[in-house]
């Protein structure tokens, strides 16, 4: 699937903490119905076989909505399920090594908290950056925070697009207006919502007005 900066507008990162009576699949479909532009499947606890089986089903769902599907961290699962790409952190498999293993159409996202990390990711072949954490995050309480000024400096330092991540929600997203990102990546603002479809629509409407 072709990738461009428009896919970063409203980027959903999954978390099964709030599934309740719903399945994660059902929650993701509600988010897709609400208009998310990219989905990253994040599973830290599942055995690899179960992770792969789930990834195949959710990839097919995302493709029905013509939305790119990425795997968090696990390059092996990403390649096995023929995901559109993978997102890796600073301590995960190096971007340069992943790029050697995959074709040019495979999307690679990389986490960056400094200009140096951002520029290295771009040199190594990343397609986009995930920059943060911007605000306190309920899913990563120990995440290193960066300021809106640092976010802008990182976005300005590279030619690949960046998405802001970390505790972003409907009430605080205007605090990063004009920082140069092409969208926001959210977890709890979507998946912890009582009505995921409506929450997603509201987030998308607001971020659409913020991004040039």
Order of alpha helices (4+ residues) and beta strands (2+ residues): beta-alpha-beta-alpha-beta-alpha-beta-alpha-beta-alpha-beta-alpha-beta-beta-alpha-alpha
